[in-house]
């Protein structure tokens, strides 16, 4: 792989806008549940975090490209470099492995109190729509980026594979957070393959048995395999119990992990 695929990273912003506008239109036309009457403040918060985090994600990708192009990691001879797979099979394998990595990271964010402080920013959103997919603290983005850079180096993941995964994860995250209604049969099929909105909606429920479930980003396979899949008809509720249900402002959200009172860590406080 060479630096010719660097422009692939520039696909993220057009894809972000495409997913945002498409799913917003869907939310307005066919929402799953009634939207909050005044959501402008939330959207400003979430999109401001998206702008901040976009730079962090780009830096990770460019760092991976640089390491590959300059041959800065002579030990970078992982299984994907060793196996002579056709490009399509290699890309599929790399996306699956990275999806497993992100699943593990997500469970870690819920299990480790220090990490939950950062991830809790995502769960403080009192509503759930396509903008929630952008509501992440820069600290969480940095931890995830470091893990991906490590996987890129040690497993021999290609720069193109990383770009394909980042694009797939972006669209999957937007879709699963969107307040959209799907035909029952379609959603039933999706539960067996990729994470549908109904599955991730439960993950944002404030009750712990649901918050601590359905960690998958793209594939539902990992939740099934590791016993974290939950399915219920409980009415949708979102946020963290005891936290504000109104917009808090970007500055407060960035300072949220450093508050003296720690937001509860779901898996560690059972």
Buried (B, 14 or more C-beta within 10 A) or exposed (E): BEEEBBEBBEBBEEBBEBBBEBBBEBBEEEBBBEBBEEBEEBBBBBBBBBEBBBEBBBBBBBBBBEBBBEEEBEEBEBEBBEEEBEEEEBBBBBBBBBBBBBBBBBBBBBBBBEBBBBBBBBBBBBBBBBBBBBBBBBBBBBBBBEBBBEBBBBBBBBBBBBBBBBBBBBBBBBBBBBBBBBEEEEBEEBBEEBBBBBBBBBBBBBEBEBBBBBBBBBBBBBBEEBEBBBEEEEEBBBBBEEBEEEBBEBEBBBEBBEEEEEBBBBBEEE
